[in-house]
Amino acid sequence: MSATSASAARSTRRRLLGYAAQAALLGLVYVGISSWQTRGHLARDAEVAPDFKLQDLSGGSLRLSDLRGKSVVLHFWATWCGVCKLEIGALNALFQSLKPDQVLVSVVADSDDAARVQAFVRDRGIQYPVLLADAGILQAYAVGAFPTTYFLTPDGKIESTTVGLSNRFAYRARLGCAR
């Protein structure tokens, strides 16, 4: 091997190690930020998600415990939340791709005016179920920012939780872990 090709190989190796170090640092930053954002949320794996019975936009109701046996994406959002608006397409795509043992349930925080929420849902093309939050649901789930999403296992335990913008691939991956 010539000195020039050995030098090029060392340079390539150093560059690849640099990329690996940057990727590792980025991963650590991501984990740190995620942990900080969800620090007040309900405990993962140790807790069964608090049961609730909430009204949907058509006047019916849904009880979380009725979904036992299914993996659940429990998504908290608000109509005034810009990030929540950005996620609508990803949530519609997720909803359309759910298997029979998977459910997407969204809970809108600003439920004081159901007619306004219905208009928002219609105007934005939301296809997934929307439940109206009651006084205690946001507190029960320690929701301090929007959007907040919990991923529940079929036995009702919390698998993971996120805060902030997600895409359909991240939703699918986390839902897949909630089996």
Secondary structure, DSSP 8 states (H G I E B T S, - for coil): --HHHHHHHHHHHHHHHHHHHHHHHHHHHHHHHHHHHTTTS--TTTSB----EEEETTS-EEEGGGGTTSEEEEEEE-TT-HHHHHHHHHHHHHHHT--TTEEEEEEES-TT-HHHHHHHHHHHT--S-EEE--TTHHHHTT--SSSEEEEE-TTSBEEEEEES---HHHHHHHHHH--
